[in-house]
Amino acid sequence: GSVVVPYPNLFRLGYGCDPNVSWLPTSLGSSLAAWYKADAGCYTDAACLFTAASAQDLYRASEASLRAGDIDFTIVAFVNATTLTGYPQLFAKGSPVISGGEFEAFIETADAKPKFRVRNTADAATSTAASATPLTSAWAMVECYHNSVADLIGVGVNGEVPATAAHSGGVLAASNAFKVGAGGAGVAFNGAQGRIGYW
């Protein structure tokens, strides 16, 4: 069965238990089938399987409600990472390590800890927060956030107190697609993702 959580803007990546294939709520657009799959075999029951070797991803074109800027926002992802190879990206709106990127969550292969990286609104500096808890080959909830008042970003696993990093200048609001899974050459994810909440 699937886990029901009361997060707004909830993306359901799998459709095995959902007859309406409603991956995206109407608050973020009128289209229900709003995610585009890179591989026809990507889906399983109530989750989406990603294979790094095939660079599989889901993406949604950018729109105003998916752009951050200097606001508070939180993203929660339910993930099950299997093999950590290369640069395992959970989700991103462009890569903040280059000009024009907005934010990304990825797993550090050396210690299996998720990280959250953002680029500021001036498109000039990045900040990265690293979780204290590594991911194992089991389902976990990864929470990433930006606090515009305290000038912090944070990331945590399974409800722990998130690890934080100082970040000023907001988060760049650009037109990158919101991608789940692979983000480009060498940037991919092995495992499954179930749901993502963005608010």
C-alpha positions as CSV (number, residue, x, y, z in Angstrom):
1,G,0.0,0.0,0.0
2,S,1.0,3.6,-0.2
3,V,1.7,6.1,2.5
4,V,-0.6,9.1,2.6
5,V,1.0,12.2,4.0
6,P,-0.7,15.6,4.3
7,Y,1.8,17.7,2.3
8,P,0.5,20.2,-0.2
9,N,1.9,20.2,-3.8
10,L,2.4,16.4,-3.5
11,F,3.8,14.7,-6.6
12,R,2.9,11.0,-6.8
13,L,5.6,9.4,-9.0
14,G,4.1,6.0,-9.4
15,Y,0.6,5.2,-10.5
16,G,0.0,1.6,-9.6
17,C,-2.6,2.5,-6.9
18,D,-3.8,5.6,-8.5
19,P,-6.5,5.2,-11.2
20,N,-6.3,8.9,-12.1
21,V,-2.6,9.1,-12.6
22,S,-2.6,12.3,-10.6
23,W,1.0,13.0,-10.1
24,L,0.5,16.7,-9.8
25,P,-2.3,18.5,-7.9
26,T,-4.4,21.1,-9.7
27,S,-2.9,23.8,-7.5
28,L,0.3,23.5,-9.6
29,G,-1.4,23.3,-13.0
30,S,-4.4,22.0,-14.8
31,S,-2.8,18.8,-16.3
32,L,-2.9,15.6,-14.3
33,A,-0.4,13.7,-16.4
34,A,2.2,16.5,-15.8
35,W,5.3,14.4,-15.4
36,Y,7.1,13.1,-18.5
37,K,9.0,9.9,-18.4
38,A,12.3,9.2,-20.0
39,D,11.8,5.4,-20.1
40,A,8.6,3.4,-20.7
41,G,9.7,0.9,-18.1
42,C,10.3,3.4,-15.3
43,Y,7.2,2.8,-13.2
44,T,6.3,0.3,-10.6
45,D,3.5,0.1,-8.0
46,A,3.3,3.4,-6.2
47,A,6.9,4.3,-6.9
48,C,9.2,5.1,-9.7
49,L,12.3,3.0,-10.3
50,F,15.4,4.7,-11.7
51,T,18.4,3.1,-13.2
52,A,21.5,5.3,-13.4
53,A,23.0,3.4,-16.4
54,S,19.9,4.3,-18.4
55,A,19.8,8.0,-17.1
56,Q,16.1,7.7,-16.3
57,D,14.3,10.7,-15.0
58,L,10.9,12.4,-14.7
59,Y,10.7,16.1,-15.3
60,R,8.2,18.9,-15.2
61,A,8.6,22.2,-17.1
62,S,9.1,25.1,-14.8
63,E,6.3,27.4,-13.8
64,A,5.9,30.2,-11.2
65,S,4.7,27.9,-8.4
66,L,7.9,25.8,-8.7
67,R,10.3,28.7,-8.6
68,A,11.8,29.6,-5.2
69,G,13.3,33.1,-4.9
70,D,13.9,34.6,-1.5
71,I,11.0,32.7,0.2
72,D,10.7,29.9,2.7
73,F,10.2,26.5,1.0
74,T,10.4,22.8,1.9
75,I,10.8,19.8,-0.3
76,V,10.3,16.2,1.1
77,A,11.2,13.2,-0.9
78,F,10.6,9.5,-0.1
79,V,13.5,7.6,-1.5
80,N,15.1,4.2,-1.5
81,A,18.7,4.4,-2.8
82,T,20.2,1.1,-3.8
83,T,23.6,1.5,-5.4
84,L,25.5,4.8,-5.1
85,T,27.5,5.4,-8.2
86,G,28.7,8.6,-9.9
87,Y,26.6,11.6,-8.6
88,P,23.3,10.2,-7.3
89,Q,20.8,13.1,-7.8
90,L,17.4,12.9,-6.0
91,F,15.9,16.0,-7.6
92,A,16.9,19.3,-9.0
93,K,16.0,22.5,-10.8
94,G,19.2,22.9,-12.8
95,S,22.6,22.3,-11.2
96,P,23.5,25.1,-8.7
97,V,27.2,24.4,-9.2
98,I,26.9,26.2,-12.6
99,S,25.4,29.6,-13.5
100,G,21.6,29.5,-13.8
101,G,21.1,26.5,-11.6
102,E,18.6,26.8,-8.7
103,F,18.7,23.9,-6.2
104,E,19.4,20.2,-6.0
105,A,19.4,17.3,-3.5
106,F,22.0,14.5,-4.1
107,I,23.7,11.8,-2.1
108,E,27.4,12.0,-1.4
109,T,28.8,8.6,-2.5
110,A,31.7,8.7,0.0
111,D,29.4,8.6,3.1
112,A,25.9,8.0,1.7
113,K,24.6,11.2,3.3
114,P,22.1,13.4,1.4
115,K,23.0,17.0,0.7
116,F,21.0,20.0,-0.4
117,R,22.7,22.7,-2.5
118,V,21.2,26.1,-3.6
119,R,22.4,29.0,-5.7
120,N,21.6,32.6,-4.6
121,T,19.3,35.0,-6.4
122,A,22.3,37.0,-7.7
123,D,23.5,33.8,-9.5
124,A,26.8,34.2,-7.8
125,A,27.2,31.9,-4.8
126,T,26.2,28.4,-3.6
127,S,25.7,26.9,-0.2
128,T,25.4,23.2,0.7
129,A,24.0,21.5,3.8
130,A,24.9,17.9,4.6
131,S,22.7,15.5,6.6
132,A,24.1,13.8,9.6
133,T,22.5,10.5,8.7
134,P,23.5,8.3,5.8
135,L,20.9,6.6,3.5
136,T,20.9,2.8,3.4
137,S,19.1,0.4,1.0
138,A,15.7,1.1,2.6
139,W,12.9,3.7,2.3
140,A,13.7,7.0,3.9
141,M,12.2,10.5,4.0
142,V,14.6,13.2,3.0
143,E,13.6,16.8,4.0
144,C,15.3,19.9,2.4
145,Y,14.4,23.4,3.2
146,H,15.3,27.1,2.8
147,N,14.6,29.6,5.7
148,S,14.6,33.1,4.2
149,V,14.4,34.8,7.6
150,A,17.2,32.9,9.4
151,D,19.2,32.7,6.1
152,L,19.6,29.0,6.4
153,I,19.2,25.9,4.3
154,G,18.8,22.4,5.9
155,V,18.6,18.7,5.1
156,G,17.6,15.8,7.3
157,V,16.6,12.2,7.2
158,N,13.5,10.5,8.7
159,G,12.4,13.4,10.9
160,E,15.8,14.1,12.5
161,V,16.7,17.7,13.3
162,P,18.0,18.9,10.0
163,A,21.7,19.8,9.5
164,T,21.9,23.4,8.4
165,A,24.3,25.7,6.5
166,A,24.2,29.5,6.3
167,H,22.9,30.9,3.1
168,S,22.0,34.5,2.3
169,G,20.6,36.1,-0.8
170,G,17.6,33.7,-1.4
171,V,17.4,31.0,-4.0
172,L,17.7,31.7,-7.7
173,A,14.3,31.6,-9.4
174,A,14.9,30.5,-13.0
175,S,13.2,28.4,-15.7
176,N,14.9,25.1,-15.2
177,A,12.7,22.0,-15.4
178,F,12.0,20.2,-12.0
179,K,13.8,16.9,-12.5
180,V,13.6,13.7,-10.4
181,G,16.3,11.1,-11.1
182,A,18.9,11.7,-13.7
183,G,20.0,15.3,-14.3
184,G,22.6,14.9,-17.0
185,A,25.7,13.0,-18.0
186,G,27.1,11.2,-14.9
187,V,24.3,12.7,-12.7
188,A,21.9,9.8,-12.1
189,F,20.1,7.8,-9.4
190,N,19.8,4.1,-8.7
191,G,16.8,3.1,-6.8
192,A,13.2,4.2,-6.2
193,Q,11.3,7.3,-5.3
194,G,7.8,7.3,-4.2
195,R,6.4,10.8,-3.5
196,I,7.8,14.4,-3.4
197,G,6.2,17.2,-1.5
198,Y,7.1,20.8,-2.3
199,W,5.6,23.8,-0.4
